């Protein structure tokens, strides 16, 4: 259904892998001259000749037209400029003339069922040819395994399951994000023809909710790029392109010049907020690693969702404010499930080292999730007991001062002596590049607040066995 993600199909079977290079990225490196060429493309390319988009509609709304005339003529502003975002008004670039373009139609999905993979995996794959991407020959598709959600025989477990079913990301939510990704890839390839745009993060790793933002990774080469210079320059061109040609259906594009620069924007049709980065390759790899864990055991996704909701309610789930990122929280849950006396999860990086190698090529990473069979644990703990155990583990058992959380090793390991780990309050190892995913927790006050919340919530939940005692369910469901 979509060209550069695994949506719409499970991985290729081994006998087809050698015949298909659809996901392969061009080995060509973007030199300084090529970046200049991209800038030239942005200003001068005849877009009506460079790309031809089919006149389809987007959902049930009227077609949304892109800008078809220059923003400025000398010093005189056009009358309709007041409708453009502020960032768009400040640019002095001309939008090339072209016929109005319209984005794709959202196809309604069939009724929801409980699968180990989202229902999108049960639809037939339809090639969607993108400029500069070779055609994809349709092949036979393996059906993913089917796993029902765990049973809930107690009140607390039932509350967790009900919250999960009410708030989990739906196939239709994911399809909207993927539809936007497909359109944006077409546009960005006008600037960087050999680039690929990947949907990453919670939208694709199995732990998303109805309100999860979309994370996008623009890959221009498989080698690292300098985030302070090269990535910023690339995103500057992308941002200008969004402000001019795409102002009809993208609003509030902002270039954030952080350590890892991003372009933040909102898709007007799907009403989804997106963050777009350049060449954060590890984000693609860990998306599929987490996706494998998400569908390895049927208790993982409900437990992760309720813990993310709990952390958000208590304001300890926001890395921009010095607390834990959602990614760190997920790794903490996986680590806890790996370290139980009878583990519920293994280290799949140890069991399948070649499949999850940090050096595996990007066009192969999508194949892994369906290749890993379900993990059959002897641990029969219900969701309520697991939630209590998670809070207790980090409130009373884990040694924050000397230990590091390692999903790669499936255990707590001694902290390394490197500068990245020295004098840090929380250490959570990134499974691929070995960095500290919890480095945002750099204030003792925030660290103490996190520990205190674990302890208080454990005591309350242990005494009342009611999820409302630590997370008001009605408010959590309304937030989705």
Secondary structure, 3 states (H helix, E strand, C coil): CCCCCCCCCCCCCHHHHCCCCCCCCCCCCCCHHHHHHHHHHHHHCCHHHHCCCCCCCCCCCCCCCCCCCCCEECCEECHHHHHCCHHHHHCCCCCCCCCCCCCCCCCCCCCCCCCCCCHHHHCCCCCCCCCCCCCCCCCCCCCCCCCCCCCCCCHHHHHHHHHHHHHECCHHHHHHHHHHHHHHHHHHCCCCCCCEEEEECHHHHCCCECCCCEEEEEECCCCCCCCCCHHHHHHHHHHHHHHHCCCCCEEEEEEECCCCCEEEEEECCCCEEEEEEECCHHHHHHHHHHHHHHCCCCCHHHHHHHHHHHHHHCCCCCHHHCCCCHHHHHHHHHHHHHCCCCCCCCCHHHHCCCCCCCCCCHHHHCCHHHHCCCCCCCCCCCHHHHHHHHHHHHHHHCCCCCEEEECCCCEEEECCCCCCCCCCCCCEECCCCCCECCCCCCCHHHHHHHHHHHHHHHHHHHHHCCHHHCCCHHHHHHHC
